[in-house]
Amino acid sequence: MSKTLVYIAVLLVLGFGIYYFMVSGSNNPYSASEAGFTIKDTGAIGKLFLVAGNGESILAERTDSGWMVNKQYHALPSAVSLVFRTLASQSALYPVTKAAYNNVIKSLAADAIKVEIYGRDGKKMKVIYVGGVAVNNSGTNMLLEGAHTPYVVHVPGFSGYLTSRYSTQLTDWRDRTIFNMPANEIKSVSVQYPDKPVNSFEITRESGKVEIKGDPEITKTLDTPNMHRADLFLGYFTNINCEGYLNGLPDNDSTIRQAPKQSSIDITGMHGQHQHVDIYWMALNKRSKNVTTSDPDVPDDYDADRLYAVVNNYKDTVMIQRFVFGRIFRKCFEFFQYEAPHPANK
């Protein structure tokens, strides 16, 4: 029994010694000043400033109306969330080896993304230099400001490098909302089809009264306006997003100019808000699902899933999905079709 107690005591002393050296010792290689890449309380963050070696930069700031990017645009919520999740979970895996040290330092000096993190009070919380993939794809090379040793950093359970999560591309950070107006705030919606004007229509609401307008020669031959469908349609303009921004791509403007226009959409709010969107067909490509099987609503020369759009007073060119915008691409006659009442509504 006495020998057992002695063994236990020895193990406790050894364990405490290891803990003291690794965690509490002044030469601890995993101390917060050298390897503290984690910020658990991301709610305390008030500002992020990211700058790449080529001069591209992102300033993301918390405001009363949500996160803003470069003081001009609303931030994409998923972009902010991704950075926060990464900061909360990334941790040092091991120090960069002596053999790789010089190369890693040179790489960080030339190509690292500098990530400055500030609290809600404006004080600097941490600065991290984010490099490229580590040897053997084991993680990402990173260095804390003021530290002497770069580390290979990873997110437990994630296989891959983290540099792309700290993007300095504005298109990765900008909110992708095209329309986000509740039905009760809409004053009018117009959908115009230049190649088939007979399908064009406008729905207006004045003093609570909804009116459906179209080509008089067509509407006078149709049934009574289907107000139920009109009400449903006005509810389609919340959280309508583009797939991504195309600004700055080579030959982008000439590509759009050569594409025929599919439609134009105008939406006006009760408080004067207005969004105009011009939508253009995208040429058929290898990814197009209708390469082999035609879509009755899409000319055979054009992609059935994606289209181009010009938005925000002609400042931005984006890619949109027909899956998202499809229910907006209605036709005038659809709002004059008889619809049998649902049994539950009788």
N, C-alpha and C positions, 0 to 999 in steps of 0.2 A: 504493500500500500504506500509506504514511504517513498519507494523508488518511483512509483507512478506519479506522486505529487511533485517530485523533483523534475520528472520529464515534462509535466504540464507547465511548471514554473519556467523551465528553460525555453519551451516553445513560446510562451507568452512574452518573455523578454526578447527573443529573436523577432517575433512578430511586431512588437512595439518598435524595435530598432529599425526594421525595414520600413515600417510606416513613417517613422520620424525622418528617415533619410529621403524617402520618395515624396513625402507630402510636406513635411515641416522644415526640412533642412534648407539652409541658405543656398546650397548649390544644387537644389532640386531642378533637374532638367525639364520637369513638367509643371513648373510654377506658373502662376497666372501671368506673370510678366513675360514669360517665354512661350507658353503654350496655351494661353487662355483664349481660345478661338470661339468660345461658346458664350452666347448671351441668352440666358434662360428667360428673362423678363423682357420680351420684345415689346410689351405694352408700354414700356418706359421710353421707347425710341420715338423721337420727334422728327428726325431728319436723317436722310442718307445722301451722301455725295459720292458718286462713283466716277472715276476718270481713268481712261485707258491711255496707253502709251502713245497712241495716234492722236490724242487730244479730244476724242469723243467723251462726252460727260453726261451724266444724269444727276439731276437734283430732285429728289423726292421728298416732299414735306407734308407733314400732317397739318390739316387745316380744319376749320369748323365744318366745311362742306366735303370733307374727305381728303384723301391723299392727292396732291397735285404734283405734276412733273414739269420741271423747267419753268415753273411759274405761269404756264400757259394751258396745260391740258390736265384733265382728270386722269388719274392713274388707273391702269388696269388692275382691278382687285387681286386677280390671281398672280400678277407679277409681284406685288407687294407681299402677298401671302407666301409665295415661294421663297423669297429672300428671308422672310421672318422664320419660316420653318427650318431653313438651312442654318441660320444663325443660332437657332435654339437647339439644334441637334448635332451640328458638326463638332468634331473633337480631334485632338492630336492623336495620331496613330503611333508615330515614332519620329525622332529627329532625322533629318536628312543625313545620309551617311557621309563620312569624310571623303570618300571617293567621288561622290556626286556634288559635294558642297559648292565648289567653285562654279561649276556649270549652272547650278540652280540659282546662285546669287547673281550671276551675269544675266540669266534669263529673267529673273524677277526685276532687275534694274532696267531691263530693256522693254519688257512686254507685260509686266504685271498690271492688274487692275487695282488701283488704290481705292479702298472702300473706307470712307470716313463715316462713323456712326455717332450721332449726337442724341442726347436726351431731350425730353420735352422742355427742360429748362435751358436748352441751348448749349449745355456743356458737352465737350467731347467725351464720349464713352470709350471708344476704341477705334484704332485704325489698323486695317488688315490689308496686306499686299497679297492678292490672289494670283497665283501663277498658273502654269499649265499642268498637264498630267504627270504624275510621278512615275519613276521607273517601275516597270512591270504592271503599269495601270493599277497600282495599289491605292491610289488616292490622288489628292491635289496638293501641289507645293504651295505653302503659305508662309508668310512671315509677319509677325506683329511689329508695329512701329516701336523702335527702341530696343527690340530684342536682338540677340546675337545669332540665333540659330533658326533657320527655316525648318518647318515640319511638314511631314506628309499628313494631310488632314482628310478625314472621311466622315460620312454620315453612316452610322451603324445600320446595316440591313440594305444599304444602297450600293450597287455596283456601278461605278462610273465616276467621272471627274466633275467637279463642282463649278468650274470657271464659267460655264454658260449660264449659270443661275445668277451671276453678277453681270449681266449684259449691260453694255453702255449704248445699245442701239435704241433710239427713241421709239421705233416701231414696236419694240418688245414691251415697252412700258406704257404706251398710250392706251387709254380706254377705247374700246372698239364699238361703243354705242352709236348707232345710226338714228334710231327712233326710240324714245322712251317717254311717251306721253299717255297718261291714263285717259280712258274714254271720256270721262266727264270734263276733261280739260280741252278736248278737241273742238275746234270751231269748224274746220273744214279739211277734207282730204280729197285730193285730185290724183287720179291715175290716168295717164295719157299714153296711148299706143300709136306712135307715128305711122307705123306700117299698116295698122288696122284701126283707124279712128272710130269705127263703129263700136268697138269694144271699150272705148274710153268712157270715163264717168267721173262724177264729183258728188261727194256726200257732204252736205252742210248742216249745221245745227245753229238755229237762231231762236233764242228765248225758249229753249227746250224742244223746239219743233225740228225734226229731222227731215231733210228733203234730199231726194236722189235725182241727179241731173245727168242727162245724156243726150245723144243726137235726137232732136225732136221727131225726126222722120221715123226713128226706130222705136223710141219709148211710147209714142202714141199708139203703136200697134201691139204693145205688150200688155200683160196683165197688170193688176193693181200693184203698186210698189210693195215689196216684201220688207217691211220695217224691221222684222225680227232679224233678217240677214244683215240689214244695215247696222243695227245695234251691235251685232256680233262682230262685224267688220271693224267698227271703231274701237273695239277692244283688242285688236291685233297689234297695236303700236307700242307695246311696252316690251322693253328688253330685246329689241331687234338689233343684232350686232353684225358687224362685218367679220370675215374670217381673218383679215390682216391688211396692213397698209402696203401699197406698192410704190410709194413715193421714192424717187431717186433711182429706180431701176433703169438700166440702159434701154433706150428706144421706147420707153413706156408711153410717152405722149403720142408718138407716131402710131403706136399699136392701137391706142384708144381712138385716135382720129380716123383710122381706117375701118374700125368696127362699126357696124350699123347699130343704131340705137334701138334697144328693146322697149324701153318705157321711160317716162318721167313721173316722179312722185312728188307732190307738194303736200305738206301738212302744216296747218296753222293752228296755234293754240288760242285759248280765250284771252291770254295776256299778251298777245302779239308775237309769241314765239313762232319761228318759221324754219323749216328745213326743206331744202330742195335737193332732190337726188336724180341724177341722170344715170340710167343703166344701159349698158352696152353688151351685146352678145360677145362671148369668148369663142375663138375659133376652136374647132374640133382638134383634140390632141390624143396622144396615146393613152392618157388616163381617163378619157371620156367613156362613160358607160354606154353611151349610145353609138359607139363606133360600130358595134355589131347589131344592136337592136334599136330601131328608131323610137323616138319619143314623139307622140302625136302633137304635143304642145311646143316642140322645139324644131326649128329647121335643121335638116340633116347636116348642114355645114358647121353647126355650132354645138358647143358643149351643153349637155342637158343638166349638169349639176352646178356649174359655177358661171358667174358673170362678172363683168367689171362695173364699177360705180364711181361716179365723181360726186363728192360731197363737200360740205362745209364751205359754201361759197366758192366752189371750184378750186379749193386749196389742196384737197386730198383725193388721191385715187386709191380705191380699195378693191378687194376681192370679196364677193358675197356668195352665199350658197342659196340655190333655189329652194333647198329644203327649208331654210329659214324664211325667205321672202315669198315662197310659193303661195301662201294664203292671202298675201297682199295683191298678187297678180290675178285679181278677179276680173270679170268682164261685165259690162253694163247689163246685159240681158239676165244675168244671174240674180240681180236684185229685183227682177220683175217676174220671176218664176213662182208659181203657186207651190206652197209647201204645206202638206197636210199636217195638222196639229198633232203633236205627240200625245199618245193615249193618256199620259199622266197629266196633260194640260187641259184635257177636255172638261 
